[in-house]
Amino acid sequence: MDVEFTEADDARWEEYDALARRAYGQPVPDITCLGPHADRRVAVRGGRVVAGGMGMLVPQWFGGRPVPAGDTGRSSRRCGGSRRPSP
């Protein structure tokens, strides 16, 4: 079977989210938090999502000047806050 790479609609992105949860053994916050702001792609084989990823442009500065940069999503940060609760 051939693999097709395509932009992910919401249904395909949810399928990728479920796949990533199984693969990593835990939720992957970047998928749900950053997904709406990123270029989302999935690989589909036999009508099922078999892989996915996202990329996004991020602001970066060097010496007071903007420098083009990109980012790929999958990190351990949480959405909307720090890792530790406030004292």
C-alpha positions as CSV (number, residue, x, y, z in Angstrom):
1,M,0.0,0.0,0.0
2,D,1.2,3.5,-0.8
3,V,1.5,6.2,1.8
4,E,-0.2,9.5,1.1
5,F,1.0,12.7,2.8
6,T,-1.7,15.4,3.2
7,E,-2.8,18.4,5.2
8,A,-4.7,17.2,8.3
9,D,-8.3,18.2,8.8
10,D,-9.6,18.0,12.4
11,A,-10.7,14.4,12.1
12,R,-7.3,13.2,10.8
13,W,-5.6,15.3,13.5
14,E,-7.6,13.7,16.2
15,E,-6.7,10.3,14.7
16,Y,-3.0,11.4,14.8
17,D,-3.4,12.5,18.5
18,A,-4.7,9.1,19.4
19,L,-1.8,7.4,17.6
20,A,0.7,9.7,19.4
21,R,-0.8,8.9,22.8
22,R,-0.4,5.2,22.1
23,A,3.2,5.6,20.8
24,Y,4.4,7.9,23.6
25,G,2.3,6.2,26.3
26,Q,1.0,9.6,27.5
27,P,-0.8,12.7,26.1
28,V,1.3,14.9,23.9
29,P,0.2,18.5,24.8
30,D,1.8,20.1,21.7
31,I,-0.6,18.3,19.4
32,T,-3.7,19.8,21.0
33,C,-2.2,23.2,22.0
34,L,0.0,24.1,19.0
35,G,-1.9,22.2,16.3
36,P,-4.4,25.0,15.5
37,H,-1.5,27.4,14.9
38,A,0.7,25.0,12.8
39,D,1.0,23.5,9.4
40,R,-0.4,20.0,10.2
41,R,0.4,17.0,8.1
42,V,-0.4,13.3,8.3
43,A,0.6,10.2,6.5
44,V,-2.3,8.0,5.5
45,R,-2.0,4.3,4.4
46,G,-5.0,2.2,3.8
47,G,-7.4,4.9,5.0
48,R,-5.6,5.1,8.4
49,V,-3.3,7.7,9.8
50,V,0.1,6.1,10.3
51,A,2.2,9.2,11.2
52,G,2.0,12.9,11.6
53,G,3.7,16.1,12.4
54,M,3.5,19.8,12.4
55,G,5.7,22.8,11.7
56,M,5.4,26.5,12.4
57,L,7.2,29.7,11.9
58,V,8.5,31.2,15.1
59,P,9.9,34.6,15.9
60,Q,13.7,34.7,16.5
61,W,16.0,37.6,17.0
62,F,19.8,37.8,16.7
63,G,21.7,41.1,17.3
64,G,18.4,43.1,17.2
65,R,17.4,41.8,13.8
66,P,14.8,39.2,12.9
67,V,16.1,35.8,11.8
68,P,13.8,33.4,9.9
69,A,13.2,30.3,12.0
70,G,11.1,27.2,12.1
71,D,10.0,24.8,14.7
72,T,8.7,21.2,14.7
73,G,6.3,20.2,17.4
74,R,6.9,17.5,20.0
75,S,8.1,18.8,23.3
76,S,7.4,18.1,27.0
77,R,6.0,21.5,27.8
78,R,2.5,21.9,29.1
79,C,-0.1,24.2,27.7
80,G,-0.8,27.5,29.3
81,G,1.5,27.5,32.3
82,S,4.6,26.4,34.1
83,R,5.4,22.9,35.2
84,R,5.4,23.6,38.9
85,P,2.4,25.0,40.8
86,S,2.9,28.4,42.4
87,P,3.8,28.3,46.2
